Amino acid sequence: MKINKTNNILGIFFNIEANKVGKNKGSGKKDRLEVSEQAKDFQIALDKFKALPDIREEKVERLKKEVQAGTYNIEGRRIAEKILEGIELDKRI
């Protein structure tokens, strides 16, 4: 088998080398990143949320004692209000 036109192959190789993007040493420009105020606020809120404990031990203990003592009073109105607050929050997100 005879391979002809090896010059074309070498030409393609040298063109690729010549067209590579090199480092621009003389520009002096640096990349910049600007973060919006909304993103900053979101990051602060996220950090505060991550700092919250998974279980509020003091509240759990207080509720356990109230249930065991029979003094825990369930207010249906407050439960309904909290459910509606959650729905409104979901709509905003």
C-alpha positions as CSV (number, residue, x, y, z in Angstrom):
1,M,0.0,0.0,0.0
2,K,1.3,3.4,-1.0
3,I,0.5,6.5,1.0
4,N,0.7,9.7,-1.0
5,K,0.2,13.4,-0.1
6,T,2.0,13.2,3.3
7,N,2.6,16.9,2.8
8,N,-1.1,17.6,3.4
9,I,-1.0,15.8,6.7
10,L,2.0,17.6,7.9
11,G,0.5,20.9,6.7
12,I,-2.6,20.3,8.8
13,F,-0.5,19.4,11.8
14,F,1.6,22.7,11.5
15,N,-1.6,24.8,11.0
16,I,-3.0,23.4,14.2
17,E,0.2,24.3,16.1
18,A,0.1,27.8,14.7
19,N,-3.5,28.4,15.5
20,K,-3.3,27.4,19.2
21,V,-4.2,30.2,21.6
22,G,-1.2,31.2,23.7
23,K,-1.0,33.1,26.9
24,N,-1.4,36.8,26.4
25,K,1.5,38.0,28.6
26,G,1.4,41.6,27.7
27,S,-2.3,42.5,28.3
28,G,-2.2,43.0,32.0
29,K,-6.0,42.5,32.2
30,K,-7.3,40.3,35.0
31,D,-10.6,38.4,35.2
32,R,-13.2,40.0,37.4
33,L,-16.3,38.6,39.0
34,E,-19.2,40.7,40.2
35,V,-21.7,39.2,42.6
36,S,-25.2,40.8,42.8
37,E,-26.6,42.0,46.1
38,Q,-29.3,39.4,45.8
39,A,-26.7,36.6,45.6
40,K,-24.8,38.1,48.6
41,D,-28.0,38.1,50.6
42,F,-28.8,34.6,49.6
43,Q,-25.4,33.4,50.7
44,I,-25.8,35.1,54.1
45,A,-29.2,33.5,54.5
46,L,-27.8,30.1,53.4
47,D,-24.9,30.4,55.9
48,K,-27.4,31.2,58.7
49,F,-29.6,28.3,57.7
50,K,-26.7,25.9,57.8
51,A,-25.8,27.1,61.3
52,L,-29.2,26.1,62.6
53,P,-29.2,22.8,64.5
54,D,-31.1,20.0,62.9
55,I,-33.1,19.4,66.1
56,R,-34.1,22.1,68.5
57,E,-33.4,20.0,71.7
58,E,-34.8,22.5,74.2
59,K,-38.1,22.7,72.3
60,V,-38.3,18.9,72.0
61,E,-37.7,18.4,75.7
62,R,-40.3,21.1,76.6
63,L,-42.9,19.5,74.4
64,K,-42.2,16.0,75.8
65,K,-42.7,17.3,79.3
66,E,-46.0,19.0,78.3
67,V,-47.3,15.8,76.6
68,Q,-46.3,13.6,79.5
69,A,-47.9,16.0,82.0
70,G,-51.1,16.3,79.9
71,T,-50.7,20.0,79.6
72,Y,-49.9,20.2,75.9
73,N,-52.7,22.0,74.1
74,I,-53.0,21.8,70.4
75,E,-54.3,25.0,68.8
76,G,-55.8,24.1,65.4
77,R,-55.8,27.8,64.4
78,R,-52.0,28.1,64.9
79,I,-51.4,24.9,62.9
80,A,-53.6,26.2,60.1
81,E,-51.7,29.5,60.1
82,K,-48.4,27.8,59.9
83,I,-49.5,25.6,57.0
84,L,-50.7,28.7,55.1
85,E,-47.4,30.5,55.8
86,G,-45.6,27.5,54.4
87,I,-47.7,27.6,51.2
88,E,-47.1,31.3,50.8
89,L,-43.4,30.7,51.2
90,D,-43.4,28.0,48.6
91,K,-45.2,30.3,46.1
92,R,-42.5,32.9,46.5
93,I,-39.7,30.4,45.9
